[in-house]
Amino acid sequence: MELLSAAGQRLVFRLSKREKQLLCETLKLYPLIPRSHHQLSRQADADAENQALLEEAIAAQKQTHKQQVDAWLANQARWAEESGGFRLALDRDQIEWLLQVLNDVRVGSWLILGCPDPDAGKQPKLTPKNAHFLVAMELCAHFQSELLEALDQAH
């Protein structure tokens, strides 16, 4: 993923065919973070009614984002094909939304893998059923890094 140009609110990227495929397949995993993961308080006596309201609000937001992801993926006009790859134009709001979706997939993958922490010597709990989440987690990190770097360069 390479930033080609930045003019005003619009940033234009070039992705190889493989990068486009990897981005789209990764976005299809959304949402991964369970709504119960978000807590009002880490205290055991947190208000159950308010916690339920938080989970409902998160579920509604995720449903909206999921619809946006599905529409985004279905819109093939978004991708301008060129030799060996594609051009993708995004405005800053779309990038912010994309970063949020990628973060959900990244953190959700991390949770599925048992919250690995290489610095503490805690390795991912890999199985044949969850190994693809390690790849998804790394892909999200890559795309997030590229988008954030592009935003930084565009300032």
mmCIF file of the C-alpha atoms, coordinates in Angstrom:
data_MODEL
# 
_entry.id   MODEL 
# 
loop_
_atom_site.group_PDB 
_atom_site.id 
_atom_site.type_symbol 
_atom_site.label_atom_id 
_atom_site.label_alt_id 
_atom_site.label_comp_id 
_atom_site.label_asym_id 
_atom_site.label_entity_id 
_atom_site.label_seq_id 
_atom_site.pdbx_PDB_ins_code 
_atom_site.Cartn_x 
_atom_site.Cartn_y 
_atom_site.Cartn_z 
_atom_site.occupancy 
_atom_site.B_iso_or_equiv 
_atom_site.pdbx_formal_charge 
_atom_site.auth_seq_id 
_atom_site.auth_comp_id 
_atom_site.auth_asym_id 
_atom_site.auth_atom_id 
_atom_site.pdbx_PDB_model_num 
ATOM 1   C CA . MET A 1 1   ? 0.000   0.000   0.000   1.00 0.00 ? 1   MET A CA 1 
ATOM 2   C CA . GLU A 1 2   ? 1.626   3.176   -1.181  1.00 0.00 ? 2   GLU A CA 1 
ATOM 3   C CA . LEU A 1 3   ? 0.430   6.751   -0.823  1.00 0.00 ? 3   LEU A CA 1 
ATOM 4   C CA . LEU A 1 4   ? 0.395   8.298   -4.302  1.00 0.00 ? 4   LEU A CA 1 
ATOM 5   C CA . SER A 1 5   ? -1.071  11.697  -3.535  1.00 0.00 ? 5   SER A CA 1 
ATOM 6   C CA . ALA A 1 6   ? -2.755  13.759  -0.865  1.00 0.00 ? 6   ALA A CA 1 
ATOM 7   C CA . ALA A 1 7   ? -4.808  16.803  -1.750  1.00 0.00 ? 7   ALA A CA 1 
ATOM 8   C CA . GLY A 1 8   ? -7.013  18.368  0.898   1.00 0.00 ? 8   GLY A CA 1 
ATOM 9   C CA . GLN A 1 9   ? -9.149  15.655  2.470   1.00 0.00 ? 9   GLN A CA 1 
ATOM 10  C CA . ARG A 1 10  ? -8.488  13.103  -0.295  1.00 0.00 ? 10  ARG A CA 1 
ATOM 11  C CA . LEU A 1 11  ? -5.669  10.569  -0.206  1.00 0.00 ? 11  LEU A CA 1 
ATOM 12  C CA . VAL A 1 12  ? -4.962  8.220   -3.105  1.00 0.00 ? 12  VAL A CA 1 
ATOM 13  C CA . PHE A 1 13  ? -3.237  4.890   -2.559  1.00 0.00 ? 13  PHE A CA 1 
ATOM 14  C CA . ARG A 1 14  ? -1.849  2.224   -4.843  1.00 0.00 ? 14  ARG A CA 1 
ATOM 15  C CA . LEU A 1 15  ? -2.342  -1.400  -3.840  1.00 0.00 ? 15  LEU A CA 1 
ATOM 16  C CA . SER A 1 16  ? -1.148  -4.501  -5.618  1.00 0.00 ? 16  SER A CA 1 
ATOM 17  C CA . LYS A 1 17  ? -3.774  -7.075  -6.564  1.00 0.00 ? 17  LYS A CA 1 
ATOM 18  C CA . ARG A 1 18  ? -2.630  -9.218  -3.637  1.00 0.00 ? 18  ARG A CA 1 
ATOM 19  C CA . GLU A 1 19  ? -2.806  -6.312  -1.167  1.00 0.00 ? 19  GLU A CA 1 
ATOM 20  C CA . LYS A 1 20  ? -6.349  -5.535  -2.281  1.00 0.00 ? 20  LYS A CA 1 
ATOM 21  C CA . GLN A 1 21  ? -7.345  -9.165  -1.813  1.00 0.00 ? 21  GLN A CA 1 
ATOM 22  C CA . LEU A 1 22  ? -5.723  -9.333  1.634   1.00 0.00 ? 22  LEU A CA 1 
ATOM 23  C CA . LEU A 1 23  ? -7.362  -6.077  2.755   1.00 0.00 ? 23  LEU A CA 1 
ATOM 24  C CA . CYS A 1 24  ? -10.804 -7.179  1.583   1.00 0.00 ? 24  CYS A CA 1 
ATOM 25  C CA . GLU A 1 25  ? -10.530 -10.646 3.140   1.00 0.00 ? 25  GLU A CA 1 
ATOM 26  C CA . THR A 1 26  ? -9.365  -9.118  6.410   1.00 0.00 ? 26  THR A CA 1 
ATOM 27  C CA . LEU A 1 27  ? -12.250 -6.634  6.491   1.00 0.00 ? 27  LEU A CA 1 
ATOM 28  C CA . LYS A 1 28  ? -14.723 -9.491  5.983   1.00 0.00 ? 28  LYS A CA 1 
ATOM 29  C CA . LEU A 1 29  ? -13.776 -10.757 9.458   1.00 0.00 ? 29  LEU A CA 1 
ATOM 30  C CA . TYR A 1 30  ? -15.355 -7.690  11.090  1.00 0.00 ? 30  TYR A CA 1 
ATOM 31  C CA . PRO A 1 31  ? -16.626 -7.634  13.843  1.00 0.00 ? 31  PRO A CA 1 
ATOM 32  C CA . LEU A 1 32  ? -14.499 -9.806  16.104  1.00 0.00 ? 32  LEU A CA 1 
ATOM 33  C CA . ILE A 1 33  ? -14.449 -8.120  19.516  1.00 0.00 ? 33  ILE A CA 1 
ATOM 34  C CA . PRO A 1 34  ? -17.314 -9.529  21.604  1.00 0.00 ? 34  PRO A CA 1 
ATOM 35  C CA . ARG A 1 35  ? -19.540 -6.768  22.936  1.00 0.00 ? 35  ARG A CA 1 
ATOM 36  C CA . SER A 1 36  ? -19.117 -8.161  26.466  1.00 0.00 ? 36  SER A CA 1 
ATOM 37  C CA . HIS A 1 37  ? -15.400 -7.335  26.213  1.00 0.00 ? 37  HIS A CA 1 
ATOM 38  C CA . HIS A 1 38  ? -16.174 -3.642  26.732  1.00 0.00 ? 38  HIS A CA 1 
ATOM 39  C CA . GLN A 1 39  ? -16.678 -2.913  30.423  1.00 0.00 ? 39  GLN A CA 1 
ATOM 40  C CA . LEU A 1 40  ? -17.946 0.225   32.146  1.00 0.00 ? 40  LEU A CA 1 
ATOM 41  C CA . SER A 1 41  ? -15.785 -0.659  35.110  1.00 0.00 ? 41  SER A CA 1 
ATOM 42  C CA . ARG A 1 42  ? -13.261 -3.318  36.003  1.00 0.00 ? 42  ARG A CA 1 
ATOM 43  C CA . GLN A 1 43  ? -14.916 -3.599  39.407  1.00 0.00 ? 43  GLN A CA 1 
ATOM 44  C CA . ALA A 1 44  ? -17.055 -6.668  39.992  1.00 0.00 ? 44  ALA A CA 1 
ATOM 45  C CA . ASP A 1 45  ? -19.955 -4.615  41.317  1.00 0.00 ? 45  ASP A CA 1 
ATOM 46  C CA . ALA A 1 46  ? -20.435 -2.566  38.125  1.00 0.00 ? 46  ALA A CA 1 
ATOM 47  C CA . ASP A 1 47  ? -24.041 -1.588  37.484  1.00 0.00 ? 47  ASP A CA 1 
ATOM 48  C CA . ALA A 1 48  ? -25.499 -4.438  35.393  1.00 0.00 ? 48  ALA A CA 1 
ATOM 49  C CA . GLU A 1 49  ? -28.184 -2.215  33.859  1.00 0.00 ? 49  GLU A CA 1 
ATOM 50  C CA . ASN A 1 50  ? -25.667 0.349   32.626  1.00 0.00 ? 50  ASN A CA 1 
ATOM 51  C CA . GLN A 1 51  ? -23.378 -2.428  31.397  1.00 0.00 ? 51  GLN A CA 1 
ATOM 52  C CA . ALA A 1 52  ? -26.284 -3.838  29.394  1.00 0.00 ? 52  ALA A CA 1 
ATOM 53  C CA . LEU A 1 53  ? -26.926 -0.389  27.892  1.00 0.00 ? 53  LEU A CA 1 
ATOM 54  C CA . LEU A 1 54  ? -23.262 -0.119  26.918  1.00 0.00 ? 54  LEU A CA 1 
ATOM 55  C CA . GLU A 1 55  ? -23.362 -3.547  25.257  1.00 0.00 ? 55  GLU A CA 1 
ATOM 56  C CA . GLU A 1 56  ? -26.539 -2.612  23.345  1.00 0.00 ? 56  GLU A CA 1 
ATOM 57  C CA . ALA A 1 57  ? -24.952 0.624   22.119  1.00 0.00 ? 57  ALA A CA 1 
ATOM 58  C CA . ILE A 1 58  ? -21.825 -1.220  21.027  1.00 0.00 ? 58  ILE A CA 1 
ATOM 59  C CA . ALA A 1 59  ? -23.911 -3.864  19.254  1.00 0.00 ? 59  ALA A CA 1 
ATOM 60  C CA . ALA A 1 60  ? -25.808 -1.136  17.364  1.00 0.00 ? 60  ALA A CA 1 
ATOM 61  C CA . GLN A 1 61  ? -22.565 0.599   16.378  1.00 0.00 ? 61  GLN A CA 1 
ATOM 62  C CA . LYS A 1 62  ? -21.040 -2.683  15.205  1.00 0.00 ? 62  LYS A CA 1 
ATOM 63  C CA . GLN A 1 63  ? -24.143 -3.455  13.153  1.00 0.00 ? 63  GLN A CA 1 
ATOM 64  C CA . THR A 1 64  ? -23.870 -0.061  11.449  1.00 0.00 ? 64  THR A CA 1 
ATOM 65  C CA . HIS A 1 65  ? -20.153 -0.583  10.828  1.00 0.00 ? 65  HIS A CA 1 
ATOM 66  C CA . LYS A 1 66  ? -20.805 -4.102  9.496   1.00 0.00 ? 66  LYS A CA 1 
ATOM 67  C CA . GLN A 1 67  ? -23.321 -2.711  6.998   1.00 0.00 ? 67  GLN A CA 1 
ATOM 68  C CA . GLN A 1 68  ? -20.768 -0.085  5.978   1.00 0.00 ? 68  GLN A CA 1 
ATOM 69  C CA . VAL A 1 69  ? -18.058 -2.750  5.593   1.00 0.00 ? 69  VAL A CA 1 
ATOM 70  C CA . ASP A 1 70  ? -20.350 -4.877  3.423   1.00 0.00 ? 70  ASP A CA 1 
ATOM 71  C CA . ALA A 1 71  ? -21.282 -1.864  1.264   1.00 0.00 ? 71  ALA A CA 1 
ATOM 72  C CA . TRP A 1 72  ? -17.631 -0.787  1.046   1.00 0.00 ? 72  TRP A CA 1 
ATOM 73  C CA . LEU A 1 73  ? -16.567 -4.250  -0.100  1.00 0.00 ? 73  LEU A CA 1 
ATOM 74  C CA . ALA A 1 74  ? -19.425 -4.498  -2.604  1.00 0.00 ? 74  ALA A CA 1 
ATOM 75  C CA . ASN A 1 75  ? -18.550 -1.166  -4.250  1.00 0.00 ? 75  ASN A CA 1 
ATOM 76  C CA . GLN A 1 76  ? -16.145 -2.288  -6.979  1.00 0.00 ? 76  GLN A CA 1 
ATOM 77  C CA . ALA A 1 77  ? -16.158 1.227   -8.473  1.00 0.00 ? 77  ALA A CA 1 
ATOM 78  C CA . ARG A 1 78  ? -14.035 2.273   -5.476  1.00 0.00 ? 78  ARG A CA 1 
ATOM 79  C CA . TRP A 1 79  ? -11.078 0.407   -7.002  1.00 0.00 ? 79  TRP A CA 1 
ATOM 80  C CA . ALA A 1 80  ? -9.572  1.916   -10.158 1.00 0.00 ? 80  ALA A CA 1 
ATOM 81  C CA . GLU A 1 81  ? -7.669  -0.902  -11.844 1.00 0.00 ? 81  GLU A CA 1 
ATOM 82  C CA . GLU A 1 82  ? -4.290  -0.118  -13.342 1.00 0.00 ? 82  GLU A CA 1 
ATOM 83  C CA . SER A 1 83  ? -1.400  -2.249  -14.492 1.00 0.00 ? 83  SER A CA 1 
ATOM 84  C CA . GLY A 1 84  ? -0.522  -4.679  -11.746 1.00 0.00 ? 84  GLY A CA 1 
ATOM 85  C CA . GLY A 1 85  ? -2.791  -3.182  -9.125  1.00 0.00 ? 85  GLY A CA 1 
ATOM 86  C CA . PHE A 1 86  ? -5.438  -0.741  -8.058  1.00 0.00 ? 86  PHE A CA 1 
ATOM 87  C CA . ARG A 1 87  ? -5.876  2.873   -7.027  1.00 0.00 ? 87  ARG A CA 1 
ATOM 88  C CA . LEU A 1 88  ? -7.982  3.581   -3.964  1.00 0.00 ? 88  LEU A CA 1 
ATOM 89  C CA . ALA A 1 89  ? -9.110  7.111   -3.066  1.00 0.00 ? 89  ALA A CA 1 
ATOM 90  C CA . LEU A 1 90  ? -10.193 7.755   0.517   1.00 0.00 ? 90  LEU A CA 1 
ATOM 91  C CA . ASP A 1 91  ? -11.085 10.877  2.415   1.00 0.00 ? 91  ASP A CA 1 
ATOM 92  C CA . ARG A 1 92  ? -9.934  11.378  5.994   1.00 0.00 ? 92  ARG A CA 1 
ATOM 93  C CA . ASP A 1 93  ? -13.284 10.290  7.465   1.00 0.00 ? 93  ASP A CA 1 
ATOM 94  C CA . GLN A 1 94  ? -13.155 7.054   5.478   1.00 0.00 ? 94  GLN A CA 1 
ATOM 95  C CA . ILE A 1 95  ? -9.615  6.437   6.711   1.00 0.00 ? 95  ILE A CA 1 
ATOM 96  C CA . GLU A 1 96  ? -10.700 7.006   10.324  1.00 0.00 ? 96  GLU A CA 1 
ATOM 97  C CA . TRP A 1 97  ? -13.560 4.532   9.850   1.00 0.00 ? 97  TRP A CA 1 
ATOM 98  C CA . LEU A 1 98  ? -11.240 2.022   8.179   1.00 0.00 ? 98  LEU A CA 1 
ATOM 99  C CA . LEU A 1 99  ? -8.773  2.336   11.071  1.00 0.00 ? 99  LEU A CA 1 
ATOM 100 C CA . GLN A 1 100 ? -11.577 1.583   13.548  1.00 0.00 ? 100 GLN A CA 1 
ATOM 101 C CA . VAL A 1 101 ? -12.695 -1.499  11.620  1.00 0.00 ? 101 VAL A CA 1 
ATOM 102 C CA . LEU A 1 102 ? -9.121  -2.761  11.276  1.00 0.00 ? 102 LEU A CA 1 
ATOM 103 C CA . ASN A 1 103 ? -8.559  -2.189  14.988  1.00 0.00 ? 103 ASN A CA 1 
ATOM 104 C CA . ASP A 1 104 ? -11.607 -4.285  15.857  1.00 0.00 ? 104 ASP A CA 1 
ATOM 105 C CA . VAL A 1 105 ? -10.329 -7.149  13.707  1.00 0.00 ? 105 VAL A CA 1 
ATOM 106 C CA . ARG A 1 106 ? -6.822  -6.785  15.158  1.00 0.00 ? 106 ARG A CA 1 
ATOM 107 C CA . VAL A 1 107 ? -7.900  -6.733  18.802  1.00 0.00 ? 107 VAL A CA 1 
ATOM 108 C CA . GLY A 1 108 ? -10.516 -9.425  18.223  1.00 0.00 ? 108 GLY A CA 1 
ATOM 109 C CA . SER A 1 109 ? -7.874  -11.649 16.637  1.00 0.00 ? 109 SER A CA 1 
ATOM 110 C CA . TRP A 1 110 ? -5.583  -10.985 19.603  1.00 0.00 ? 110 TRP A CA 1 
ATOM 111 C CA . LEU A 1 111 ? -8.351  -12.037 22.005  1.00 0.00 ? 111 LEU A CA 1 
ATOM 112 C CA . ILE A 1 112 ? -9.068  -15.202 20.002  1.00 0.00 ? 112 ILE A CA 1 
ATOM 113 C CA . LEU A 1 113 ? -5.360  -16.060 20.142  1.00 0.00 ? 113 LEU A CA 1 
ATOM 114 C CA . GLY A 1 114 ? -5.334  -15.854 23.949  1.00 0.00 ? 114 GLY A CA 1 
ATOM 115 C CA . CYS A 1 115 ? -3.966  -12.302 24.311  1.00 0.00 ? 115 CYS A CA 1 
ATOM 116 C CA . PRO A 1 116 ? -0.366  -13.091 23.323  1.00 0.00 ? 116 PRO A CA 1 
ATOM 117 C CA . ASP A 1 117 ? 2.407   -10.881 24.676  1.00 0.00 ? 117 ASP A CA 1 
ATOM 118 C CA . PRO A 1 118 ? 5.803   -11.741 23.160  1.00 0.00 ? 118 PRO A CA 1 
ATOM 119 C CA . ASP A 1 119 ? 7.571   -9.293  25.499  1.00 0.00 ? 119 ASP A CA 1 
ATOM 120 C CA . ALA A 1 120 ? 6.261   -11.273 28.487  1.00 0.00 ? 120 ALA A CA 1 
ATOM 121 C CA . GLY A 1 121 ? 6.952   -14.629 26.819  1.00 0.00 ? 121 GLY A CA 1 
ATOM 122 C CA . LYS A 1 122 ? 3.239   -15.373 26.262  1.00 0.00 ? 122 LYS A CA 1 
ATOM 123 C CA . GLN A 1 123 ? 2.879   -16.982 22.852  1.00 0.00 ? 123 GLN A CA 1 
ATOM 124 C CA . PRO A 1 124 ? -0.355  -17.170 20.837  1.00 0.00 ? 124 PRO A CA 1 
ATOM 125 C CA . LYS A 1 125 ? -2.503  -20.222 21.521  1.00 0.00 ? 125 LYS A CA 1 
ATOM 126 C CA . LEU A 1 126 ? -2.506  -21.499 17.941  1.00 0.00 ? 126 LEU A CA 1 
ATOM 127 C CA . THR A 1 127 ? -4.789  -24.226 16.677  1.00 0.00 ? 127 THR A CA 1 
ATOM 128 C CA . PRO A 1 128 ? -5.711  -25.245 13.135  1.00 0.00 ? 128 PRO A CA 1 
ATOM 129 C CA . LYS A 1 129 ? -9.022  -23.405 13.639  1.00 0.00 ? 129 LYS A CA 1 
ATOM 130 C CA . ASN A 1 130 ? -7.578  -20.077 14.792  1.00 0.00 ? 130 ASN A CA 1 
ATOM 131 C CA . ALA A 1 131 ? -4.185  -19.809 13.051  1.00 0.00 ? 131 ALA A CA 1 
ATOM 132 C CA . HIS A 1 132 ? -5.599  -17.522 10.361  1.00 0.00 ? 132 HIS A CA 1 
ATOM 133 C CA . PHE A 1 133 ? -6.297  -14.930 13.068  1.00 0.00 ? 133 PHE A CA 1 
ATOM 134 C CA . LEU A 1 134 ? -2.556  -14.532 13.603  1.00 0.00 ? 134 LEU A CA 1 
ATOM 135 C CA . VAL A 1 135 ? -2.253  -13.554 9.942   1.00 0.00 ? 135 VAL A CA 1 
ATOM 136 C CA . ALA A 1 136 ? -5.283  -11.240 10.232  1.00 0.00 ? 136 ALA A CA 1 
ATOM 137 C CA . MET A 1 137 ? -3.796  -9.554  13.298  1.00 0.00 ? 137 MET A CA 1 
ATOM 138 C CA . GLU A 1 138 ? -0.533  -8.893  11.465  1.00 0.00 ? 138 GLU A CA 1 
ATOM 139 C CA . LEU A 1 139 ? -2.294  -7.695  8.308   1.00 0.00 ? 139 LEU A CA 1 
ATOM 140 C CA . CYS A 1 140 ? -4.372  -5.242  10.332  1.00 0.00 ? 140 CYS A CA 1 
ATOM 141 C CA . ALA A 1 141 ? -1.204  -3.903  11.954  1.00 0.00 ? 141 ALA A CA 1 
ATOM 142 C CA . HIS A 1 142 ? 0.353   -3.468  8.511   1.00 0.00 ? 142 HIS A CA 1 
ATOM 143 C CA . PHE A 1 143 ? -2.631  -1.650  6.989   1.00 0.00 ? 143 PHE A CA 1 
ATOM 144 C CA . GLN A 1 144 ? -3.120  0.516   10.082  1.00 0.00 ? 144 GLN A CA 1 
ATOM 145 C CA . SER A 1 145 ? 0.535   1.494   9.995   1.00 0.00 ? 145 SER A CA 1 
ATOM 146 C CA . GLU A 1 146 ? 0.363   2.393   6.299   1.00 0.00 ? 146 GLU A CA 1 
ATOM 147 C CA . LEU A 1 147 ? -2.798  4.483   6.773   1.00 0.00 ? 147 LEU A CA 1 
ATOM 148 C CA . LEU A 1 148 ? -1.419  6.320   9.806   1.00 0.00 ? 148 LEU A CA 1 
ATOM 149 C CA . GLU A 1 149 ? 1.862   7.020   8.032   1.00 0.00 ? 149 GLU A CA 1 
ATOM 150 C CA . ALA A 1 150 ? -0.045  8.376   5.041   1.00 0.00 ? 150 ALA A CA 1 
ATOM 151 C CA . LEU A 1 151 ? -2.078  10.669  7.284   1.00 0.00 ? 151 LEU A CA 1 
ATOM 152 C CA . ASP A 1 152 ? 1.139   11.880  8.891   1.00 0.00 ? 152 ASP A CA 1 
ATOM 153 C CA . GLN A 1 153 ? 2.750   12.532  5.506   1.00 0.00 ? 153 GLN A CA 1 
ATOM 154 C CA . ALA A 1 154 ? -0.337  14.392  4.300   1.00 0.00 ? 154 ALA A CA 1 
ATOM 155 C CA . HIS A 1 155 ? -0.134  16.987  7.072   1.00 0.00 ? 155 HIS A CA 1 
# 
